[in-house]
Amino acid sequence: MSQTKLTEDALRAERLDIIGDVHGCEQTLIRLLTQLGYQKSAGVFRHPERLAVFLGDIVDRGPRIREALNLVRAMVEAGSARMVLGNHEIHALCYCSAHPSAPGNYLRPHTPRNTRTIADTLTQFAAHPDEWQDHLRWFKTLPLYLDFGKYRVVHACWDEAVIAARSSAYVSEAELVAMADPASSSARAIKRLTSGVEVALPEHCRMFSAEGYRRRSFRAKFWVKAPACLGDLEFQPDALPDEVAQLSVDDELRARLVVYDSAQPPVFVGHYWLSGKPAPVASNVACLDYSAVKFGRLVAYRTDGTGVLNRQNFAWVYVDP
C-alpha cells in the first residue's frame, strides 16, 4: 500500500492509533509502536495500514527527550503519523522565543518554575543547539487540534466555542507573540486547548502538587453537564480536600465551564496524569495520559471506524523503572 493511500485511508478514521503523552520515554514508545505492529523502515516507524496520532507533550521530564522527539518528528514528516501541540511544546516555544518589543526578555519569563519545567529538555539538547532551534520551528507547523470526523484529537480540552472562533488550527506568529500576555484572548484560547479548564481554589486552600508547587487552581472536567459541587469537576491526580470538594458550583463558575455534549464525536486528550487500567472517562471522552514518565503506562487507542469508544481498543505498555 502506498504512503498516500495509507494516509487517505487513515484520515477516514478507520485506522488511527492515538498515543498519549510520551514525555521523553523513547524506549517505551518504541515498545508500544512495536506492539501495535509498526516497524522501522528507512529510519522511520511505519504501519502498512494504520496512522499514529500523537497527543503532544513529547518533550520535558523524561530520560530520552531528544530521541523521542526525533522519532515522532520523523514519523510525522514521513506521513506515518500526525501530532497536535501539547502545553509543553507551547511552553518550549514561549520560553525560547525572544520578546520582540522587550529586549532581553522572552515570551514566557525565565522564572524558576518555568525553567524547571523545560530544564531536562534544554539539558539534553545542550550539545545540539541548532537541532533544538529547528525543532522549535517545526512546532510552529503543528496544529492545536485535529478533527477526523468520527474522532477528534486535542491535548487537553475540546472547546467548540474557542475552535469555532479560530481561523486555523495552527498558531500564527501574532498569536505566539500575544502569549506573552496571559490575559490576551490568544493566550486564553491556546491555554484552553492545551491546558484545559482550570478552576481557582479558595485562597485559604493550601494544596500542593506532587512536584511541590502550591496549587492555585485545579484541572476540571469539560464534559460534566450539571456539576453540583467542585468535586464533580475535579480531574487530576491530586484529590481536592473534602471541604473544598463539597463547595457548590455557583452561577458565575457554571457560566465559564465547558460542556462537551454527549452527542459529539469521541474526543481524545492527554494531559491529566491518570492511573489504573485505561478506560473511557465519559461515553465520548478518552484520556490517554497514564503517567508514562512517572513509571505508569504509555497508552494508545486503536480506532475501529465505528465512532463509538470501546474499552477493548485501548492498548498500552508499562514503563520499566
Residue pairs with C-beta under 8 A, 6 or more apart in sequence:
1 9
1 48
1 49
3 46
3 78
3 79
3 80
4 79
6 47
6 48
6 49
6 50
6 51
6 79
6 80
7 51
7 79
9 15
9 49
10 16
10 50
10 51
11 51
11 148
12 148
12 149
12 305
13 148
13 149
13 150
13 151
13 303
13 305
13 307
14 303
14 304
14 305
15 49
15 50
15 51
15 303
15 305
16 50
16 51
16 52
16 53
16 148
16 151
16 301
16 302
16 303
17 36
17 47
17 50
17 51
17 52
17 53
17 300
17 301
17 302
17 303
17 315
18 52
18 53
18 55
18 151
18 153
18 268
18 288
18 300
18 301
18 303
19 29
19 32
19 52
19 53
19 54
19 55
19 288
19 298
19 299
19 300
20 55
20 270
20 287
20 288
20 289
20 290
20 292
20 298
20 299
20 300
21 55
21 56
21 57
21 58
21 86
21 270
21 271
21 288
21 289
21 292
21 293
22 28
22 29
22 54
22 57
22 58
22 62
22 68
22 72
22 292
22 298
23 57
23 58
23 59
23 60
23 61
23 62
23 65
23 68
23 88
23 292
23 293
24 58
24 59
24 60
24 61
24 62
24 63
24 64
24 65
24 68
24 120
24 121
24 124
24 293
25 62
25 63
25 64
25 68
25 292
25 293
25 298
25 319
26 62
26 64
26 65
26 67
26 68
26 71
27 64
27 320
28 292
28 298
28 317
28 319
28 320
29 68
29 71
29 72
29 298
30 45
30 71
31 298
31 317
32 298
32 300
32 315
32 316
32 317
33 45
33 52
35 315
35 317
36 47
36 50
36 52
36 300
36 302
36 315
37 47
37 50
38 45
38 46
38 47
38 50
38 52
38 80
39 45
39 46
39 47
40 46
42 78
43 74
44 74
44 75
44 78
44 80
45 52
45 71
45 74
45 75
45 80
45 81
46 75
46 78
46 80
47 80
50 302
51 80
51 81
51 82
52 75
52 80
52 81
52 82
53 81
53 82
53 83
53 84
53 146
53 153
53 268
54 72
54 76
54 81
54 82
54 83
54 84
55 83
55 84
55 86
55 153
55 154
55 155
55 268
55 269
55 270
55 271
55 288
55 289
56 83
56 84
56 85
56 86
56 87
56 88
56 89
56 155
56 194
56 270
57 86
57 87
57 88
57 89
57 155
57 270
57 271
57 289
58 65
58 68
58 69
58 72
58 83
58 86
58 88
58 89
59 65
59 68
59 69
59 88
59 89
59 92
59 118
59 121
60 88
60 91
60 92
60 117
60 118
60 120
60 121
61 120
61 293
62 68
62 120
62 292
62 293
64 124
65 120
65 121
65 124
65 125
66 124
66 125
66 128
66 131
69 135
72 81
72 83
73 135
73 138
75 81
76 82
76 83
76 142
82 146
82 153
83 142
84 142
84 143
84 144
84 145
84 146
84 153
84 154
84 155
85 139
85 142
85 143
85 144
85 155
85 171
85 194
86 155
86 156
86 194
86 270
86 271
87 155
87 156
87 191
87 194
87 195
87 271
88 117
88 118
89 139
89 142
90 171
90 179
90 190
90 194
91 108
91 114
91 117
91 118
92 118
92 121
92 136
92 139
93 107
93 136
93 139
93 140
93 171
93 176
93 179
94 106
94 107
94 108
94 176
94 179
94 180
95 106
95 107
95 108
95 110
95 114
95 115
95 117
95 118
96 106
96 118
96 132
96 136
97 106
97 107
97 136
97 176
98 105
98 106
98 107
99 105
99 106
99 107
99 177
99 180
100 177
102 180
107 176
107 177
107 179
107 180
108 114
108 179
108 180
113 213
122 132
125 131
125 132
125 135
140 170
140 171
140 173
140 176
141 170
142 170
143 169
143 170
144 154
144 155
144 169
144 170
144 171
144 190
144 193
144 194
145 152
145 153
145 154
145 158
145 163
145 169
145 193
146 152
146 153
146 154
146 169
147 153
149 265
150 265
150 266
150 303
150 305
150 306
150 307
151 265
151 266
151 267
151 268
151 303
151 307
152 158
152 264
152 265
152 266
152 267
152 268
153 267
153 268
154 193
154 267
154 268
154 269
155 193
155 194
155 269
155 270
155 271
156 192
156 193
156 194
156 195
156 196
156 269
156 270
156 271
156 272
157 192
157 193
157 195
157 196
157 197
157 222
157 258
157 269
158 193
158 222
158 260
158 264
158 267
158 269
159 192
159 193
159 222
159 258
160 260
160 264
161 258
162 189
162 192
162 193
163 169
163 193
165 189
166 189
171 190
174 186
175 186
175 190
178 184
178 185
178 186
178 187
179 186
179 187
179 190
180 187
181 187
182 188
182 191
192 258
194 271
195 271
196 219
196 220
196 222
196 235
196 269
196 271
196 272
197 219
197 220
197 221
197 222
197 233
197 256
197 257
197 258
198 217
198 218
198 219
198 220
199 217
199 218
199 220
199 230
199 233
199 253
200 216
200 217
201 207
201 215
201 216
201 217
201 218
201 244
202 244
202 247
205 215
205 241
205 244
206 214
207 214
207 215
207 218
207 238
207 240
207 241
207 244
208 214
208 215
208 238
209 215
209 238
210 237
210 238
215 238
218 230
218 233
218 234
218 236
218 238
218 240
219 234
219 235
219 236
219 271
219 272
220 233
220 234
220 235
220 257
221 227
221 232
221 233
221 234
221 235
221 281
221 282
222 257
222 258
222 259
222 260
223 259
223 260
223 262
223 281
223 282
223 284
223 285
224 232
224 233
224 257
224 259
225 259
225 261
225 262
227 233
227 249
227 254
227 257
228 248
228 249
229 245
229 246
229 247
229 248
229 249
230 240
230 244
230 245
230 246
230 247
230 248
230 249
231 240
231 245
231 246
232 249
233 249
233 257
234 240
234 245
235 272
235 281
236 272
236 273
237 272
237 273
237 274
237 275
237 291
239 245
249 257
260 267
260 282
260 284
260 285
262 282
262 283
262 284
264 284
265 284
265 307
266 284
266 285
266 286
266 307
266 308
266 309
267 284
267 285
267 286
268 286
268 287
268 288
268 301
269 285
269 286
269 287
269 288
269 289
270 287
270 288
270 289
271 287
271 289
272 287
272 289
273 289
273 291
273 294
274 281
274 287
274 289
274 290
274 291
275 290
275 291
275 296
276 290
278 288
278 290
278 297
278 299
278 314
278 316
279 311
279 314
280 286
280 309
280 311
281 287
283 309
284 309
286 301
286 309
286 314
288 299
288 300
288 301
289 299
290 296
290 297
290 298
290 299
290 316
291 297
292 298
292 299
292 319
293 319
295 318
295 319
295 321
296 318
296 319
297 316
297 317
297 318
297 319
298 316
298 317
298 319
299 314
299 315
299 316
300 314
300 315
300 316
301 309
301 313
301 314
301 315
302 313
302 314
302 315
303 313
304 310
304 313
